[in-house]
Amino acid sequence: MNTLNSSFLTAPTHPVDSIMASPYPAVPSLQQPTLYQPHSHANILRLPADGSPPTIISVPTIDIRSERKSTGAVPNDLYLCYVPDLRPYWLDAFRTRRIQGITVQKSDHPSLHGEYLTIYITHPDFPRNKTIADLLKPEIEEYIKSGEQFLDRVFWRGDVFIMREGEARVLKQSYQEYPDMPGEMVQMPEILKILFRQMFGRKILEQKEPEVRDDLISN
């Protein structure tokens, strides 16, 4: 059984709640890159860090084609050319973002079948995502009971986002246009549970160079 650091405890009522109960840390006021040019908009699913219910939000998309040259960052989504502008949520940690492609198929909800991209950060200046931790309570409990050090695991930090992947458009250069996220996704926590359970169990966040696409969901 793990001995939890006292700084993570605030009137615990549940082992997982104890770990996730630390206050939102003071995030440094970081410089936001100005190289990005606006492109369009996308409706995407937001999983708040504080455990609030998931919601669908509209965000602008921005051109990231010059990001590698201008910032030295090497996120694994540069092939998309345009991505949602999530700097208001992640500040400069936006440059550390990662994506994980997923396929939803063979479920009881055909309207949700398709290709999706999970966009996340693991920057330690941001709190562990309580929305995801709530979805994974049984898995985290078992992990702790087994004697593993949960606090040493890489975990989703800050807000996490999921967007529907569209067809690549080929003009002068390939890029993505993102269809609206189905509203039903907000009401289907079992699909989100499967997604994050598989990512957590397979330690995808710990992989230095995870596969961009992995057919994780099929039930």
Secondary structure, 3 states (H helix, E strand, C coil): CCCCCHHHCCCCCCHHHHHHCCCCCCCCCCCCCCCCEEEEEEEEEEECCCCCCCEEEEEEEEECCCHHHHHCCCCCCHHHCEEECCHHHHHHHHHHCEEEEEEEECCCCHHHCEEEEEEEECCCCCCECHHHHHHCHHHHHHHHHCCCCHHHCCCCEEEEEEEECCCEEECCCEEECCCCCCHHHHHCHHHHHHHHHHHHHCCHHHCCCCCCECCCEEC
